[in-house]
Amino acid sequence: MAQEQVLGLDIGSSGVKAVIGEVVGPDKIKLYSGFLKPSKGVRRGIVVDMEEAAGVITSVLQEVKSYSKAALRNIYLAVGSSDVRAQMSHGIVAVSRANAEIYKDDVSRVIQASEAINLPSNRLLLHTITREFIVDDIGDIRDPMGMVGTRLEVISMIIDAFQPAVRNLMKCVELSGGSVSGVIFTPLASAIAVLTKNQKELGVVLIDIGYGTTGMAVYEENKLLHTKTFPVGAGHVTNDLAIALKIPVEAAERLKLSYGYALAREVSGKETIDLKKVDASLRGAPSRKFIAEVIEARLSEICGLVNAELRSIDRAVKLPAGAVIVGGGAKLPGIADLLRSELKLSAQVGLPQPSVFEATSPYTAELLESPEGTAALGLIRWSGELNPRKASLKGGVVAKFLRNFLP
């Protein structure tokens, strides 16, 4: 099932990540090259300065073009702003054939019926994810094709986003010489790259800690149960350190990456860090424990937000496969221990599935050893066999949106 090379593009608050890959078979993806640039003009997943954002994206896409022109025609874009929301919907249709057998067009019609909800004009439908089909009151059906019945129903999760936010991201890409084929919610993209079928069957929460936002996706019985994004991320940890220590944000980021730890009780109060190590102009030597306390306070807040969502769906402390942490924030030492303590679940840092992704370059090999690039890899996988709406994507919501709004 080989296809053209595609580009997974994750435009974050701290960096723009682009990965070229190709779906070469079932559950098999080759990664060819990747590019990373510091982000500008983007805050919490939303474009706040079009010129700055487009400038960085143009620089990235020029590098992509030198490797693969085909990938520029097949860009899958992550959307992770906190305005993305999910809601449940119900669709019902009569089975059309005289023999009462359910065909593909019946399934398409009932899914479309579930999409017929009154979204405000400033909202854009991103995903319709089926939870279960119901045939003549028989529920929990995963695939009704070929079954016999007179009435077909579906329970779907509708995920929509603030249209101007998505529009501006798309426009930046288009103005930079790329063509967007699909838009995917960031936590779902990361989940596709990292979570195994067994984890999703047992029950798991993926937590994607980006620089400006934190996303979560809960799976159970191999179905998406809940998803949410919060307007707080690893960048807030950096800001807290800058305020607490009265140092520049850039120095605080270096301090966090070099000497930070997520769980303060695991850090000795006797060890101090000379601030000259992160910035020669700085003076002072705060204890490493104090640094950890500042970090832990903000991460505990994020855990509290996640726990509140788990309680809202009655899954707090009830997910056998625990929590899987990805994103740049997942690189902080001790973060899995903190989540185990806060969420009362098993916790681990997530990496791309080695059985699915094959690296063919030094940069892509590094991606497979890091939790930071998972969304970009998941976008590539979504472009292939796991995209439930691939056939209709170019004629669907995203394509119509592009035709209406982009030059």
N, C-alpha and C positions, 0 to 999 in steps of 0.2 A: 504494500500500500504506500509505496514511496510517493512523495509529492515534492513540490517546489520548496526551496529553502524559505524559511519564514524568520521574522525578527520579533523576539519578545522584548517589549520596550516598557520599562518601569521608570516613570518620571517622578522621583521623590523629592522631598524637601531638602535633602542633603546631597543627593547624587542622581544622575541619569544613568541607568543601567540598560545596556542593549546586548542581547545575545542572539547570534545567528545559529539556527538549528534546522533539523529536518526529521520528520516522522518517517522512519524507514521500515517499520513493521509494527505489529501489535505490541504495545508496551515497550517499544524500542525507539529511542531518539538519539540521533547523533548531534553533538554540539561542536560547531566548527570554529567560532571565534566570538569574542565578547569585547565590549568597550564600556568604559566608565569615565564619567566627567563630573566634577563638582557641579551641583545644581545652582541655578540662579532664577529668581523670579517666580519661585514656587514656594508656597507655605501651606503646610498641612494638606498636601495633595491638591491644592487649588492654585491656578495661575494668578499671580498678583501683579506681574509685570510681563506683558506679552513679548516685548522686545528682548528683554533679558532671557526669558525662558526659550524663545525661538532661537536665539543666538547659540545657546548651549546645545539645543537639540540639533540645529544645523551642523554644528561641529561634530557631533556624534554620528549623524547620518552620513556625513561626508566620508568618515572612516568606514562606515558600513558599506557604502557604495564602492569603495576601493576593493572590498573583498567580495561583495555579492550584490549586484544590481537587482537580482530577483527578489532578495529579501526586502528591499525598499517597497516592493509592490504588495507585500504580504506582511503588514505590521499588525501585531496584536498588542493592544495597549492596556495597561493596568490602570484601574481607577480605584483610589483608596481614600477619598475624602470622607470626612465624618458625616456628610449629609446623605450618604447612601443609606437606604432603609429597606427592610424586608417586611412583607406582609403575606398572610395566607389568603388564597382565593379558591373558588370552587367553580367548576364548569360542568355542564350537563348537555348531552345531545342524544337524539334518537339514532339508533344504528340504521344506516341507510339501505343496506342490501335486503332483498326479499328473503334470502336464506338466513338472515340474522347473524351472519358471520362478520366479525369486526376486522376491518381492513385499515391500511395505513391512513387513508383519507379520513376515516372516522376518528382515529387518534389525533390527527392534525386538527380536526374541527373542534374536538373537545378541549384541546390545549388552547386553541384560539379563543374559545368561549371563556376559559378561565382568565385570559388576558383582558377581557372586556370589562375592566374596572375603570372607575372615574379618576384617572390621574390628573392632577392639576396641569395646566398648560406648560408650567416650568419644570415638569418632571419628565425624565426619559426612562423608558423601560430598558433595563440591562439584561436581565435573565428571567426566564420562566423555568423553574426547576420542579419537575413532577415529584410529588411525595408518594402518591398511591393512586391507582385506578380502581374504580368500582363498577362492576358489571351486574346489573339487576340486583343491587343491594349486597353483592358479595364483594367485600373490600380487601385491602392490603394486596392488591394485584400489581405486580411490577411491570408486566408487559401483557396487554390484553389482546394483542394481535392473534388472529385465528380462533379466538374464543367465540362463543355464541351467546347472544343476548339481545334484548330490545332497547336497553338504555345503558349508555356509557357515561361515567362521571370521572372527574379527576380532581384531586386536591393538589394544588400547586403552591409553591413559594414564589412570589413576585418580588424581584429586587429592582428598585428604581433609584435614580440619582437626580441631583439638581442639574437640569439641562444646561444652563450656562457654564457650569464647571466642566462638564464633559465636552461641551462645544469648544471651549477655549483650549483644552488639552489637544483635541483633535485638530483644531485650526493651527496650533503651533506645529504639529507634526506635518500637516499638509503644506504649510508655508515653507517648511524646511526640506521639502522634496520627497516626503514619504506618502504612502497610501495606506490608510487604516482599514483593515479587513474585519476587525472585531475589537470589542471593548469588554474587559472582564474585571469583575470585582476582585481587588487584590487578595483578600484572605482566601478566596476560592482558588485563585491561581497558585498561591503558595501551598494550599492543601493538596492540590493535584500533583505537585512536584514531590511532596514529602510523605504524606500519609499513605499507609498501606491499606489494602482492602480489609485486612483483619482488624486493624485499629478502628477503621470507620464502622465496621460491623459491631465491635464490642461497645464502642462509645468513647469518643475522644474530643477534646477541645484543642484546636490549633490557635495559638496566640502569636500574631505577627506584630512585633514591636518595631515600627519604623521610627524615623527621626521626628516627624511631626504628628503622627497618629499611631494608634494601636488597633489592629483589627482582630476579630475572633470568628471562628467558625466551628460549630458543634455538629458532630456526626454521630449517628446511632443507627444500627441495622442497615448500614451502608447508604443512609439517606442524610441529606443536609437537614438538620433539625433547627438550627438557629444561626444567625450571623449578625454582626454589629461592628461598628467602628467608633472609636473614641478620639476626641481631639487632644490627645496627650500622648507623648512618645519619648524616645530616648533623648531628643533634643531638650526636653524640659528638665531632664536630669542634668544636662550640661549647663543650662541656664541657672539651675539651683546652685550648682557648684560655683559658678561665676559670681552669684550674689553672695553666697555664704563666705567665700574667700576673698571677695573684692578683687577679682582678676578678670582679664578679658575672656570673652566667650571662647576664642580660639585656643587660649591656654587651658581653659577648663575642659575643653574637648580632649586635648592631648593628655591632660591629667587623668581624665576618666578612662581613656583607652589604655594608658600605661600603668596606672596604679589603682584603678577602681575595683571595688568588690561589692557584690550585691547584698551580702549578708554580714552585717556589722559584727555580730557576736563571734564570727569566725576570724576576726582580725585583731591583732595585738594592739593594745593602746599605747605601747611603748615605741612602736615604729613611727618615724616621722619622714615626711617627703620634702626635700628641699625644692622649692618652687623654681629655682634656677634650672632644674632639670627639664622643665617644660617651656620656660621662657627666661632667657638670661637677664632680662630687665626686672624680673620679679624678686621680691624679698619675702622671706617667711618660710616656716617649716611646719605645716599643720600635721597632726597625727593622721596616719592612714585610717585609723578607726573612725575619726571624725568625717573623713571623706566618704567612708562606707556608710556612715549614718545618714548623710545627706542623700546619697544614692538610694539607700534602702527606703527612705521615707517616700520618695516619689514612686518607686517601683511598687511599694505597698499600696499606694493609691490606685495604680493601674490594676493590681490584683483585686482590690476591692470592687472596682468597676466590673471586672470579669466575673467575680463571684456573684455580684448582684444580678447579672444577666443569667448566670447558671441557676440561681434561685428562682428567677422569674419563669423558668421552664422546668423547674423541679429536677434539676440535674446537678446541683451542688453536691460534691463529695460522692457522686453516683456514676462516674465515668470510669469503667474498668481499665481502659487504655490510657487514662490520665490526661496530662497536658503536654503538648509538643510546642516548643517555643522556636520561632524563626525571626528573621529580620535582623537589622544591624544591632538592635538592643540585645539580641540573644547571644552576642559575642562577649558580653560582660561576665567575667568569672563569678561563679556562685549563684547565677540567676536560677538555675534549675533547683538548687537547694532552697532558695527563697520561695519559689512557687510551690514546692512541696509543702513548705511550712504554712504558707498563706492559703492555698487552695485545698489543702488536705487531700491531695491527689498525687499519684506518681507523676514525675515530670522529667523531661529530657529535652535537650537541644536538638532540633530537627535538622536533618541534612537531606539533600536530594536522594531519591532512591537509586542506589548504584546498579540495580538490575534493569532500570529503565533508561538511564542517561549514560551515554558513552562520550567521553571527552576525546577530542582529537587535537587539542592545542594546550600549551601550558596554562593559559588563562582559564580555559574551560575546566581543566583539571583542578585548578584552585577553587572554582565555583562549586565543585562537587564535595569539597571539604569545608564549605562555609555555609552557615544558615542565612547569609545576607542576600544572596541572589536568587532565592527560591521562587519569587513571583515571576521573574523573567523566564525561568525555566518552565514553570507551570503554564505560562502563556503559550509556549511552543507546543507543549503536550496538548493543551486545549485545542490548538489549531487542527489537530488530527482526530484520532478516533474518539476522543473524549468530549468533543464539542457536539452536544445534542442537537444544535440548530445549524450545523455547518452548511447544510444544503440550502437553507433559506437565508443565510446571513447576508449575502450580497444583495438580495432583493428585499430584505427585511428592514427592521427599525433602524439599524446603524446606517445602512446604505441610503435610505430615504433621508435620514438626518443629514448625512454628508451632502447629498444633492441639494437639499434645501438651504443649507447654511454656509457651505464652504465654496470658495471661488473655483 
